[in-house]
Amino acid sequence: MHRVLIFLQSPANWAGLGLAILALVLHTLGLTQWGGLGLAALGYAVGYGVGGLWLGFPQWGGNPWDTLEFQDEGDARTSMGEALGAVRQLVRYNPDNRLPSSLQTQALALTDQLSALLDQWERSKGHLSLEEGFHARHIALSYLPDALKTYLSIPKEFASTKKLSNGMTAQDTFRTTLDELGHKVGQLAEDLASQDAQAFLNHSQFLKVKFKPAEQLGSPTQRP
């Protein structure tokens, strides 16, 4: 399954598909006298070859988790979304069943929690401080991916049975790490929610004063 995903996501495959689709479009528009599926196949072959030489062929070697490397650059929502998608995909794939079902469920729940925070952050009227914004981005871009790929690099039997210097197994340590990250994400979400709630309260109080009956605002000015 992993090898299939590597192939489908490779630049060479996308280049091949692009030329194949272009060939089909040209044939449909009557701009080619021959071809059809044959021209599409030729287009795919040419695109795959050129795209592979230029952008890279599928990389079959290495571990499935070696690709979990993300940069904090460009649009934060796009970068975080891509990172969370990759983490979610790897957790579901669960190479060699290294993640027990409880850890798998916990890791997926954290990705869902981060996605919800990302949506909340985008629509919120509040804002996170520079420090908290840094934490939000890096939980998705490095803290969670790095913890996952480091854990997956440990042999399965060792991770579940051997105690580390902290007195816990790698499996229990990873579970604690996920708990801590989830707690931090919860704090960030609560911070934004509190700011939005305060903004709502301020607006409600403004309207209450704005439309308060005149007699409750004080005695009317006496005319001479």
ABEGO torsion letter per residue (X at the ends): XAAAAAAAABAAAAAAAAAAAAAAAAAAAGABABGEAAAAAAAAAAAAAAAAAAAEBBBABEBAAAABBBBBBEBAAAAAAAAAAAAAAAAAAGBGGABBAAAAAAAAAAAAAAAAAAAAAAABABBBBAAAAAAAAAAAAAAAAAAAAAAAABBAAAAAABBBAAGBBAAAAAAAAAAAAAAAAAAAAAAAAAAAAAAAAAAAAAAAAAABBAAAAEBBBBBX
